[in-house]
Amino acid sequence: MRISLYNVFFFILLINVSVAESQTLNKLSQRKAADTNIILPPAWAFGLLYGGYTNQQQTINRIEEIKKHHYPVDAYWIDSWFWSYADKGIGPHKYIDFIADTTSYPNRTGMWQYMQQNGIKGGFWIWDCILEKGNENAFNDFKSKGFFSGIYTNKNSWHNNGTSTAMFQEKNEHPGTQCGNIDFDNPAAVNYFKQKMKPFFSEGADFIKLDRTSKISTCKAMFAMSQEFGKETKGRGFVLSHTGGQETEEYKRYPTKWTDDTRSDWTIEKPLVEFNTWVPHVSLKENIALYTDTGKPTSKIPFLANDLGGFDMGETVKPDEELYIRWLQFSMFNPITEVFSQPENPTSNLAWLYSQRADSIFRFYAQWRMQLFPYIYSFAHRSRIEAKPVMGLIPGHLYQFMFGDELLAAPVYEKGILIQKIFLPEGKWINYWTEELMEGNVEYIVSAPLNQMPLFVKKGAIIPLRHYASSIEKGNNDILSLHVYPGDNSKFNLLEDDGLSNDYLKGIYASTIIELKKNTNGYVLRVNPVEGRYKGMNPYRKWELMIHSDKRPVRISLYHQHLKFRYDKTKKITVIALPKKLKTQLVEIKIIF
């Protein structure tokens, strides 16, 4: 086996940590988080997640179609038909029998392996009860052990010899089925449930979509199961559960939540579609407010997702392309982004099934989100370290929000709107699409063509982007494009870890402070030496600088050495490629205008 000098050097570098680095690591370890309840989802969860009512072959085919359309994909879960695809989830048999549908999923191990080979995490749906009819063995087993908190007659038709989703149908009343609620407050019941579920993870599943409940003890058990058994989680679990369960701060320890079964419509104020009254009264406009209205407990959830495009279509099966596009623009700037809908939706909320235009717009925003990962993940860390949410609120303006500290998003939530009234807070702002400089503390009417969500960058912003990869784990931060919008003095803290373990809870992560300082004839950009380190961290990084300014720099230098650069007058961007450097080195760039 050939071993290069570089590999030898890299090995020595990893095992011989300098005293200074050790002290830095200890310093980071000792820093107390502002919100110790917040647990980070794994890094891959900040990419793009999909769910569907698909059998084994359809699951593989769908992922292949997603790849064919050049959409990123980090995770895919199979929803409730996982247990009984053969009868489209009618039930009550199979819900749940701890066996699932072995006919529609004849080789689950192979299916999960396919996902793993493609860098995709696999998950499946579960709920917190057992219906007796058709599942007598499982029901009587838990009953005899005293592992039910209660048994009642379930007359709800959901997976109970009736409708399997919330499509526009009145619920069918029938005699009902005995239903046992599993007692997740009983440690023995939790242990037994976990052992019954372990084989699914042994086959290769990674995470859980939890339905029907948001009770903390249930979320805790599901999260622990993912941590302990998930094939690729390496200790950092993941569960997608309903909103609710926020009676104590402990709910933050079991990420992530989604905004329940929203209506595929613009607003409940003037609905364009008829829905059953029992479908949650939340459409696109109300969904935005779930994140931004401080009067709603959901606004405090650190990692909140929603079904991109809405879940329930009501009485229609006619997709609304405009609604879908506006919804996807909003969802791409959420802490967590997931694509899902009821099975009756002919598009499954997959963009290419809406239109060529939707396909193109989805691809643009989805790929952009993947590039924004270093920025998003840094603010995810800050939500724990500083109790500062990824999505910041703008008092008095419910339908716009900060995404991190540097970006302001104002999603369009009304049909037919091509101009949007927005408010810019104090400071100076740059229209992302036009590079126009705008004063803060002012309301504006801005252009909002269908392919553009109004988006603004704070003057002085420093935004790191990585090169596009089709999943978070396929990409890396070894080459980063640093987008700089010169203004007053500013800084950005790039926070990184291994993305999979819980080492960050012990302070094992990396912090790189990037500073922009104004002087008499320009700016000094400093990338400070990294503080801290984590397992598998590449000691080197290459930076590409993208300076956004309507002025062409006169000179740019690195350590007093002049650098070549390219200025794009049309885009108002100066591009500089820097040589690869050790992360422990100071990088100081002088920009003279």
Buried (B, 14 or more C-beta within 10 A) or exposed (E): EEEEEEEEEEEEBEEEEEEEBEEBBEEBBEEEBEBEBBBBBBBBBBBBBBBBBBBBEBBBEBBEEBBEBEBBBBBBBBBBBBBBBBBBBBBBBBBBBBBBBEEBBEEBEEBBBBBBEBBBBBBBBBBBBBBBBBBBEBBEBBBEEEBBBEBEEBBBBBBBBBBBBBBBEEBEEEEBBBBBBBBBBBEEBBEBBBEBBEBBBEBBBBBBBBBBBBBBBBBBBBBBBBBEBBBBBBBBBBBBBBBBBBEEEBBBBBBBBBBBBBBBBBBBEEBBBEBBEEBBEBBBBBBBBBBBBEEBBBBEBBBBBBBBBBBBBBEBEEBBBBBBBBBBBBBBBBBBBBBBBBBBBEBBBBBBBBBEBBBEBBBBBBBEBBBBBBBBBBBBBBBBBEBBBBBBBBEEBBBBBBBBBBBBBBBBBEBEBEEBBBBBBEBBBBBBBEBEBBEBEEEBEBEBEBBBBBBBBBBBBBBBBBBBBBBBBBBBBBBBBBBBBBBEEBEBBBBBBBBBBBBBBEBBBBBBBBBBEBEEEBBBBBBBBBBBBBEEBEBBBEBBBBBBBEEEBEEBEBEEEEBEBEBEEEEBBBBBBBEEBEBBBEBBBBBEB
